[in-house]
Amino acid sequence: MKTIHVGNLTLDGEKLFLIAGPCVIEGYDRTLMIGREIKKICERLGVQYIFKASYDKANRSSFHSFRGPGLEKGLEILADIKKELQVPVLSDVHDVTQLAPASKVLDMLQIPAFLCRQTDLVYGAAMTGKPVNVKKGQFMAPEDMKNVIEKMEEAHNPNLAVTERGASFGYHNLVVDMRSFPIMRQFGYPVIFDATHSVQLPGGMGSSTGGQREFIPYLARAAAAS
């Protein structure tokens, strides 16, 4: 597996790292408080930490759901979090117009699962030179992520990773196929597991998404063991 560098961290498969934070930015004070607590836990356990929060949740189930502070204000908050906590920061990018401003702040760009086949977006993200994490679409087989990686490799960016976040299983349900991990590792890049979004029940509450958080510890341990 290739070693990738995110901020001041080296991700080589030998030491655990955690990407965590509030799903969406709800203001600086709350975001900082969450980041501080997670950092303390990671330091106690000897786990490398990358802070993650979205400045815009562009794929909310309902038009009326809270999406976040937006690109400009969100990046300002993430820059402050990065300075205060002294950890790398990651967030989602949703279209090519966000790549330039986001890459000035973020240590790693993330492509949401629903957008993982958007060639201009994944190639453009890799072209920024920043590390890129692409989440596997719920509608994709793990072997199909090879095409996504090849799009990014055209940008000659070696700092790439892919994330397993579950596969659609009928309506309003996701399952995690543990075979995905060895399959995607064959591509030579780190494979990350999104333990929380993998237990979503997409649209299961009508205008919002439900979930089964009680299964997170079991899936996380299984993914780490694989």
C-alpha positions, 0 to 999 in steps of 0.5 A: 500500500502506498504511503500518503501524507495529510498535513503533518501526518503520514498514513502508511497502514501501520498506525490507526488514524481517525477522521472525525468531527461534527457532520456539519458545522453548526458554529465555531464554538460547538465545532471547536469543542467537539474537535478538542474532545476528539483530539484528547481521546486520540492523544490518549489512545495514540491515534492520529487525528484528522478533523472533519466537518462539512461547510455544506451538506448539499445532499440533504433529504429535505429542502428545509434541512440545515445545510451548514454555513456555506463555503466562505464562512465554513472555510473560515471556521475550518481554518480557525479550527486547524490553527487552534487544534493543530491538526489536519482538516478535511471537508467535502467538495461538491463541484469544481468551483469549490476546489480552488478556495477549499484547497487553500484551507483543507489538508485533504479534499473529500469527494462525497459518495454520490459524486464519486463518478463525476470525472471533472470533480475527481480529476480536478480535486487530484489536480489541486495537489492536495490529498483526496479521499473518495467515498465509494458510492452506495450504488457501486461495486468495490472493483469499480472504484478502480476507474475512479482511482485511474481518473485521479492518477491522470493528475499524477497525485500520489496522495489518494484514498478511498472510503467504504461507506456501505452499499444500498440493500433494497430501500432505506437500508445499507449493508457493508460487504467486508470483501470490499476492503481487500478488493479496494486495497489491491488498487494500492491506496489506503482504504478508509471505513466510514463507520457512521454513515454505513449504518444510515437508513437513507430516507428512512424517516421520510424527510430525513435520514435515520440510522442504527448507531448501535451497530457502529462498534461491531462494524468498525471492529470488523473493518479494522480486522480486515 
